[in-house]
Amino acid sequence: MAKTLKRSAAFAALARALATGSRKGPSLGARLAALPRMIRATARGEYDGGLRLALMAAATAYVVSPVDLVPEIPLAIFGLADDAVMVTWLAGAVLAETERFLERETRRSQVIPGRVVP
């Protein structure tokens, strides 16, 4: 279950969330509220989102960092384009990953705790 988060999946999740809103999936508020739970579950080893969370953290650091691959001041609009792409990918990745996490929480809530008896 270690699927890699592809760029197209992140963009598709962003487009789906913006186009459908809360009609077809969790609301944006529910997704954002799930983010701290997802981080805690990953830190405890209960969720396999470590690499994806690391990529999201790296993207966030890139966007807020003053060091940039394409500087804004000398290149004007082209300098902002890489940041816009990164923010768009980051938003889509967060939406896709929180949706995956919420689906996992729903499945886990349907499991009756106990042990398997042979």
C-alpha positions in Angstrom: 0.0 0.0 0.0 3.0 2.3 -0.5 1.6 4.1 -3.5 3.6 7.1 -4.6 1.8 10.4 -4.8 2.0 11.4 -8.4 1.7 15.0 -9.6 -1.4 14.2 -11.7 -3.2 12.7 -8.8 -2.5 15.7 -6.7 -3.8 18.1 -9.4 -6.8 15.9 -10.0 -7.6 15.9 -6.2 -7.3 19.7 -6.1 -9.6 20.1 -9.2 -12.1 17.5 -7.8 -12.2 19.3 -4.4 -12.6 22.7 -5.9 -15.2 21.6 -8.5 -17.4 19.4 -6.2 -16.9 20.9 -2.8 -18.4 18.9 -0.1 -21.0 17.1 -2.2 -18.7 14.1 -3.1 -16.2 14.0 -0.3 -15.0 15.4 2.9 -15.3 19.1 3.3 -12.2 21.3 3.3 -12.5 21.9 7.0 -12.7 18.1 7.7 -9.6 17.6 5.6 -7.6 20.4 7.3 -8.7 19.1 10.7 -7.5 15.6 9.8 -4.0 16.9 9.0 -2.7 17.0 12.6 -4.2 13.5 13.2 -2.5 12.3 10.1 0.9 13.7 11.2 0.5 12.1 14.6 -0.5 8.7 13.1 2.5 8.9 10.8 4.9 9.7 13.6 3.6 6.8 15.6 4.0 4.4 12.7 0.3 3.8 12.3 0.0 5.4 8.9 2.3 5.0 5.9 2.4 8.7 4.9 6.0 9.4 5.9 7.4 10.0 2.4 4.4 12.0 1.3 4.5 14.2 4.4 8.2 14.8 3.9 7.6 15.9 0.3 4.8 18.2 1.5 7.1 19.7 4.2 9.9 20.2 1.6 7.4 21.9 -0.7 6.3 24.2 2.1 9.9 25.0 3.0 10.6 25.8 -0.7 7.7 28.2 -1.0 8.4 30.1 2.2 12.2 30.1 1.8 13.9 33.2 0.5 16.2 31.0 -1.5 14.6 30.1 -4.8 15.6 28.2 -7.9 14.0 30.9 -10.1 14.4 34.3 -8.4 11.4 36.6 -8.5 13.0 40.0 -8.8 15.0 39.7 -12.0 12.6 37.3 -13.8 9.3 38.9 -12.7 6.4 36.7 -13.7 8.6 33.6 -14.5 10.0 33.8 -11.0 6.6 33.6 -9.5 5.5 30.7 -11.8 7.6 28.1 -10.0 6.1 29.1 -6.7 2.6 29.0 -8.1 3.2 25.5 -9.4 4.6 24.4 -6.1 1.7 25.8 -4.1 -0.8 24.2 -6.5 0.9 20.8 -6.2 1.1 21.2 -2.4 -2.6 22.0 -2.1 -3.5 19.0 -4.3 -1.2 16.7 -2.4 -2.6 17.8 1.0 -6.2 17.3 -0.3 -5.4 13.9 -1.8 -3.5 12.6 1.2 -6.0 13.8 3.8 -8.8 12.2 1.7 -6.8 9.0 1.8 -6.3 9.3 5.5 -10.0 10.0 6.2 -11.0 7.0 4.1 -8.6 4.9 6.2 -10.1 6.3 9.4 -13.6 5.4 8.2 -12.5 1.9 7.4 -10.8 1.5 10.8 -13.9 2.7 12.6 -15.9 -0.1 11.0 -13.6 -2.8 12.4 -14.7 -4.5 15.6 -11.7 -4.7 18.0 -10.8 -8.2 19.2 -8.6 -11.0 18.2 -8.8 -13.7 15.6 -9.7 -17.1 16.9 -8.5 -20.0 14.8 
